[in-house]
């Protein structure tokens, strides 16, 4: 989460964590962090947008 202090794409976050396959990364890590409120989407109205980025929520 410390890596996500600025908006980053799913691919950037997955690459930082050592994942090449973003589908597995999304299911195993990204989705649970989103569901728990620790990460948020920068474009919540367009979750599948190619411009979607994710940012950590402070204090969570």
KEKOLMI-520816 format. One record per residue (C-alpha): chain; x, y, z. Coordinates in nm, 3 decimals, always signed. Layout:
! residues N
+-----+---------+---------+---------+
: mol :    east :   north :      up :
+-----+---------+---------+---------+
:   A :       X :       Y :       Z :
...
+-----+---------+---------+---------+
! end
This chain:
! residues 60
+-----+---------+---------+---------+
: mol :    east :   north :      up :
+-----+---------+---------+---------+
:   A :  +0.000 :  +0.000 :  +0.000 :
:   A :  +0.290 :  +0.236 :  +0.063 :
:   A :  +0.370 :  +0.212 :  -0.309 :
:   A :  +0.023 :  +0.346 :  -0.400 :
:   A :  +0.053 :  +0.694 :  -0.247 :
:   A :  -0.001 :  +0.838 :  -0.594 :
:   A :  -0.244 :  +0.704 :  -0.856 :
:   A :  -0.105 :  +0.401 :  -1.038 :
:   A :  -0.243 :  +0.163 :  -1.299 :
:   A :  -0.315 :  -0.203 :  -1.226 :
:   A :  -0.021 :  -0.302 :  -1.447 :
:   A :  +0.218 :  -0.071 :  -1.260 :
:   A :  +0.112 :  -0.208 :  -0.922 :
:   A :  +0.128 :  -0.571 :  -1.042 :
:   A :  +0.473 :  -0.518 :  -1.193 :
:   A :  +0.599 :  -0.361 :  -0.869 :
:   A :  +0.475 :  -0.669 :  -0.681 :
:   A :  +0.643 :  -0.906 :  -0.928 :
:   A :  +0.331 :  -1.019 :  -1.117 :
:   A :  +0.317 :  -1.042 :  -1.496 :
:   A :  -0.041 :  -1.171 :  -1.509 :
:   A :  -0.275 :  -0.891 :  -1.395 :
:   A :  -0.581 :  -1.121 :  -1.390 :
:   A :  -0.443 :  -1.334 :  -1.106 :
:   A :  -0.312 :  -1.024 :  -0.932 :
:   A :  -0.654 :  -0.860 :  -0.951 :
:   A :  -0.839 :  -1.159 :  -0.806 :
:   A :  -0.586 :  -1.235 :  -0.534 :
:   A :  -0.479 :  -0.887 :  -0.418 :
:   A :  -0.638 :  -0.587 :  -0.589 :
:   A :  -1.006 :  -0.684 :  -0.547 :
:   A :  -0.971 :  -0.763 :  -0.172 :
:   A :  -0.794 :  -0.429 :  -0.113 :
:   A :  -1.069 :  -0.244 :  -0.302 :
:   A :  -1.343 :  -0.430 :  -0.114 :
:   A :  -1.183 :  -0.355 :  +0.223 :
:   A :  -1.156 :  +0.015 :  +0.140 :
:   A :  -0.776 :  +0.026 :  +0.158 :
:   A :  -0.750 :  +0.118 :  -0.210 :
:   A :  -0.986 :  +0.324 :  -0.422 :
:   A :  -1.037 :  +0.374 :  -0.794 :
:   A :  -0.969 :  +0.715 :  -0.945 :
:   A :  -1.257 :  +0.657 :  -1.191 :
:   A :  -1.518 :  +0.469 :  -0.982 :
:   A :  -1.791 :  +0.526 :  -1.243 :
:   A :  -1.579 :  +0.345 :  -1.506 :
:   A :  -1.416 :  +0.043 :  -1.334 :
:   A :  -1.300 :  -0.112 :  -1.663 :
:   A :  -1.157 :  +0.208 :  -1.812 :
:   A :  -0.811 :  +0.182 :  -1.966 :
:   A :  -0.733 :  +0.503 :  -1.776 :
:   A :  -0.829 :  +0.353 :  -1.438 :
:   A :  -0.578 :  +0.410 :  -1.161 :
:   A :  -0.572 :  +0.309 :  -0.797 :
:   A :  -0.464 :  +0.499 :  -0.487 :
:   A :  -0.421 :  +0.401 :  -0.122 :
:   A :  -0.661 :  +0.550 :  +0.133 :
:   A :  -0.480 :  +0.725 :  +0.417 :
:   A :  -0.564 :  +0.610 :  +0.766 :
:   A :  -0.692 :  +0.265 :  +0.666 :
+-----+---------+---------+---------+
! end
